[in-house]
């Protein structure tokens, strides 16, 4: 086994939360993460915050990418953060948010513990590099 094979890969959950039915961006980022060598799990559409938390904990992911375009990020993301804290998974999970998020709300999400918010048009390489540099080790 080579040194590269011995390195643990980064496990990512790309999640859609709430009633948002637009998942093209989630599919694009999931494929980009997979092509970058990450293990990727896609939640599918219409998940409750608790379902996202359960999936992240059960799959022992390093990264949770929350794709949200509905404008409910200020309601749903805090519930996910609280759920991860309840399971002692918050400190071990890099939380990213992708979607249309107003600048004022980005600061509030980061205060909650979201590592970064990526808006439309963010180059894939930027997101992948951010994950490589910041994903917690298992």
Backbone torsions as a table, in degrees:
resi	resn	phi	psi	omega
1	UNK	NA	132.2	-179.5
2	UNK	-79.3	167.4	179.0
3	UNK	-62.4	-36.0	179.2
4	UNK	-65.2	-38.0	-179.9
5	UNK	-70.3	-28.3	180.0
6	UNK	-75.4	-22.7	178.7
7	UNK	-68.0	138.2	179.2
8	UNK	-75.6	132.5	179.3
9	UNK	-77.6	161.6	179.4
10	UNK	-85.2	125.4	179.2
11	UNK	-99.3	126.6	-176.9
12	UNK	-122.7	137.0	168.2
13	UNK	-106.9	118.0	173.4
14	UNK	-97.3	117.9	-168.7
15	UNK	-124.2	140.4	170.7
16	UNK	-107.9	128.6	-177.1
17	UNK	-121.4	145.7	177.6
18	UNK	80.4	-158.0	-173.4
19	UNK	-91.0	3.2	178.9
20	UNK	-59.7	121.4	-177.3
21	UNK	-105.3	9.8	-179.4
22	UNK	-99.2	111.8	-175.7
23	UNK	-123.6	15.7	177.9
24	UNK	-58.9	-46.8	-179.7
25	UNK	-61.8	-38.9	178.8
26	UNK	-64.1	-40.5	177.6
27	UNK	-65.0	-41.1	-179.0
28	UNK	-63.8	-45.6	-178.4
29	UNK	-70.9	-35.0	177.4
30	UNK	-62.2	-43.0	178.6
31	UNK	-66.7	-42.1	179.3
32	UNK	-62.4	-42.2	177.6
33	UNK	-63.1	-44.0	178.6
34	UNK	-61.1	-45.3	179.2
35	UNK	-64.4	-24.6	177.9
36	UNK	-82.4	-2.4	177.5
37	UNK	99.2	4.4	178.5
38	UNK	-81.8	151.0	168.7
39	UNK	-82.2	128.4	-173.4
40	UNK	-124.7	134.0	173.6
41	UNK	-119.1	130.1	177.7
42	UNK	-109.5	130.1	-173.7
43	UNK	-75.8	-23.1	-169.3
44	UNK	83.6	-177.0	-173.7
45	UNK	-88.0	161.1	166.3
46	UNK	61.4	52.0	177.9
47	UNK	-99.8	143.7	173.3
48	UNK	-78.3	154.8	177.9
49	UNK	-53.0	-40.2	179.2
50	UNK	-62.2	-36.9	178.7
51	UNK	-66.2	-38.1	177.7
52	UNK	-65.2	-44.6	179.3
53	UNK	-61.1	-46.9	-179.5
54	UNK	-59.3	-43.9	179.9
55	UNK	-64.2	-42.8	-179.4
56	UNK	-62.7	-42.5	-178.9
57	UNK	-70.2	-47.3	-177.4
58	UNK	-65.4	-35.2	-179.6
59	UNK	-87.6	-4.0	176.9
60	UNK	51.0	53.5	-176.7
61	UNK	-80.6	152.5	172.9
62	UNK	-85.6	-30.7	-172.6
63	UNK	-131.2	133.4	172.1
64	UNK	-117.3	112.4	177.0
65	UNK	-102.2	116.2	-177.8
66	UNK	-102.1	114.9	177.2
67	UNK	-96.9	122.7	-176.9
68	UNK	-146.8	126.3	-179.5
69	UNK	-122.2	1.4	-172.4
70	UNK	-82.6	-13.1	-175.0
71	UNK	87.3	2.7	-179.1
72	UNK	-95.4	17.6	-177.3
73	UNK	-59.6	-35.0	-177.8
74	UNK	-73.8	-13.1	176.5
75	UNK	-100.3	-43.6	-171.7
76	UNK	-84.9	-40.4	-177.7
77	UNK	-62.9	-42.9	176.6
78	UNK	-58.6	-34.0	178.2
79	UNK	-66.6	-37.5	177.4
80	UNK	-67.7	-43.4	179.5
81	UNK	-60.8	-45.9	179.2
82	UNK	-62.1	-39.6	178.3
83	UNK	-63.6	-41.0	177.9
84	UNK	-64.4	-37.5	177.8
85	UNK	-65.1	-39.7	179.2
86	UNK	-61.3	-31.0	179.7
87	UNK	-97.0	11.1	-177.6
88	UNK	54.8	33.3	179.6
89	UNK	-107.7	-3.8	-175.2
90	UNK	-64.2	-47.5	-176.2
91	UNK	-68.7	-20.3	-178.0
92	UNK	-98.6	6.0	-174.7
93	UNK	-126.5	123.2	173.6
94	UNK	-81.2	117.7	-177.4
95	UNK	-101.7	124.8	177.3
96	UNK	-120.0	149.0	173.4
97	UNK	-123.7	133.9	175.9
98	UNK	-124.6	137.8	178.6
99	UNK	144.4	-167.0	-179.8
100	UNK	-89.7	104.8	-178.1
101	UNK	-129.0	122.6	178.1
102	UNK	-58.7	149.2	-176.7
103	UNK	-55.7	-41.2	179.9
104	UNK	-61.6	-35.5	-179.9
105	UNK	-75.4	-27.5	178.4
106	UNK	-59.8	-43.1	-180.0
107	UNK	-62.7	-40.0	179.4
108	UNK	-66.0	-40.2	178.8
109	UNK	-64.9	-39.1	179.4
110	UNK	-67.5	-34.8	176.1
111	UNK	-63.9	-30.8	177.6
112	UNK	-71.3	-25.5	-177.8
113	UNK	127.3	3.2	174.0
114	UNK	-71.1	128.7	-175.9
115	UNK	-72.7	-39.0	-179.2
116	UNK	-159.3	153.3	175.8
117	UNK	-119.4	121.5	-179.4
118	UNK	-108.1	123.2	-179.7
119	UNK	-93.3	177.1	177.5
120	UNK	-58.0	141.1	178.3
121	UNK	88.7	-3.7	177.4
122	UNK	-64.6	127.9	178.5
123	UNK	-60.4	137.5	180.0
124	UNK	-56.5	-39.8	-178.4
125	UNK	-59.1	-37.2	179.3
126	UNK	-63.9	-43.9	-179.3
127	UNK	-67.3	-44.2	-179.6
128	UNK	-63.1	-44.3	179.6
129	UNK	-63.9	-38.4	177.9
130	UNK	-60.7	-42.9	179.3
131	UNK	-64.7	-46.3	-179.2
132	UNK	-59.7	-38.3	-176.9
133	UNK	-79.3	-23.4	-170.9
134	UNK	-120.6	-8.9	-178.6
135	UNK	-64.9	129.5	178.4
136	UNK	-68.4	145.6	178.0
137	UNK	-79.5	153.1	177.3
138	UNK	-106.0	NA	NA
